[in-house]
Amino acid sequence: MSAIEIVDLAPSDFEHFVLTAHGFWGEAPEIGMEQVHHALRRAMLARLDGEDIGAAAVIDFPLTLPGGSRVAMDGVTWVGVAATARRRGALRAMMDRCLRSARDRDIPVLGLGASESSIYRRFGYGVASHIGSAAIDTAHAALRISFHDPGRLRFVPLHDAVPLWRDIESRQVDRTGGILRSADHWRVGIARNETPDGKIAPMTVVAHEDAAGVLDGFANYRVELRWADGLSDGIVHLTELTALNLDAHLALWQHVLEMDLIEHVEMWRFWLDDPLQQLVADPRRLRVSTRDDLHLRVVDVVALLSARRYSREDSLVIEVRDDACADVAGRYRVEGGLDGAIAARTNATADVVLDAAALGSMLLGDVSAAALQRADIVQEEREGAVRRASAMFSWSPRPWLNHMF
Ligand SMILES: CC(C)(COP(=O)(O)OP(=O)(O)OC[C@H]1O[C@@H](n2cnc3c(N)ncnc32)[C@H](O)[C@@H]1OP(=O)(O)O)[C@@H](O)C(=O)NCCC(=O)NCCS
């Protein structure tokens, strides 16, 4: 059988790429096509005997690590393989190209959201953060505190929203696991949400300002008005809620929870450390189901381990095994705490041994070394090292990817 060839596309071919990838998913080209290909940085097609059989693309998404520093991340997206050519290695060839491209361009980490959580571990990706789907009936959404907003809310026309979203997102430095979106990327979201989808209204944007008039949060949502026997039964589909402080956070939640004609609020990307969980009077009424979210593939261990901060001051030697990338494999000493960290390759004896995917899982502090050890994914070489690694790498609040790409 012929070999699969990976073809890197020039930006002028990105429109062709987007149409081809849509074909692989069996979907009609959608709204926002133009914005989609403007948001892509790199795109590739897998070719077999002259036929395009696979597609994958990369978007630049700076990623926030524990402690607030940001590192460049290749966000892998638009992955698809023709239904007629599956299980012939097209995905493997594209994942290999993505990894080598990141390594050659000094990008320390790749990230993606998986359509199925079973696919990517074999390529060295570990589940690094989790997210919730949340639903609450507004009749049971009272807060157990009385909250009076010292600031104010205002509606923002969609065509004015991009600079506002980007400004607030860039100031949210403590959002571990969050990404920064380009203006083009934000416009993809607008284009997709501008058109009414059945009975769901286009996206509404509400911004919050503090008492001094400084913007400190926004909520994006779509309203679905419904009626049953003459009674209102509306739903607010909350797409995103980003706030820089608790007042803004509560004011924005209160806005959606107290809206007239709305009986239910649903959020597909709910932060698992959202303070709302502690503040609703009847927390069981806030139904949250969790799933894996951001999968990370470490490429430059030294860059990543020295960029993040650690909850406990300590020093560890970590041996990383990596069948897919010999450049990643090796032993690393990391020494750090809340104020900074140093990481370097070492010949010293390992305290813990793990594979690249396990390190990806530990990077944002959402999955502990102890949990991985219990599953025999992390091995302890020095007594007590796993407990120390768990304390060192843990982080609060929990990571939260603000947008799935
Ligand atoms: C998922 C998809 C991209 C896989 O592409 P593919 O070219 O068939 O994959 P490959 O032949 O390169 O397989 C590589 C490995 O992944 C495994 N794999 C592929 N698809 C898988 C799936 N859906 N679930 C679990 N494992 C999967 C293969 O068994 C193979 O494993 P191995 O090499 O360890 O034995 C393709 O089936 C597809 O386009 N599906 C629909 C769209 C989609 O889900 N895209 C992913 C978006 S994140």
The ligand as a Gaussian input file, in Angstrom:
#p B3LYP/6-31G(d) Opt

LIG

0 1
 C      -11.015000       9.766000      14.879000
 C      -10.360000       9.795000      13.498000
 C       -9.733000      11.165000      13.276000
 C       -9.290000       8.685000      13.455000
 O       -8.587000       8.770000      12.230000
 P       -7.855000       7.477000      11.584000
 O       -7.059000       7.954000      10.433000
 O       -8.836000       6.415000      11.367000
 O       -6.882000       7.018000      12.771000
 P       -5.532000       6.155000      12.577000
 O       -5.759000       5.093000      11.553000
 O       -4.378000       7.058000      12.364000
 O       -5.447000       5.489000      14.006000
 C       -4.441000       5.799000      14.922000
 C       -4.753000       5.082000      16.215000
 O       -5.905000       5.678000      16.832000
 C       -6.898000       4.677000      17.083000
 N       -8.206000       5.304000      16.881000
 C       -8.638000       5.915000      15.774000
 N       -9.889000       6.367000      15.966000
 C      -10.241000       6.034000      17.209000
 C      -11.418000       6.222000      17.965000
 N      -12.489000       6.854000      17.457000
 N      -11.446000       5.743000      19.224000
 C      -10.373000       5.104000      19.746000
 N       -9.225000       4.894000      19.053000
 C       -9.167000       5.352000      17.804000
 C       -6.615000       3.594000      16.072000
 O       -7.136000       2.364000      16.503000
 C       -5.100000       3.608000      16.034000
 O       -4.610000       2.965000      17.194000
 P       -3.180000       2.237000      17.264000
 O       -2.319000       2.847000      16.206000
 O       -2.704000       2.525000      18.638000
 O       -3.469000       0.806000      17.014000
 C      -11.376000       9.523000      12.385000
 O      -11.972000       8.276000      12.629000
 C      -12.465000      10.573000      12.268000
 O      -12.323000      11.506000      11.483000
 N      -13.584000      10.454000      13.040000
 C      -14.697000      11.391000      12.985000
 C      -14.327000      12.841000      13.351000
 C      -13.584000      12.932000      14.661000
 O      -13.940000      12.320000      15.642000
 N      -12.501000      13.698000      14.658000
 C      -11.655000      13.897000      15.828000
 C      -11.891000      15.274000      16.351000
 S      -11.074000      15.479000      17.889000

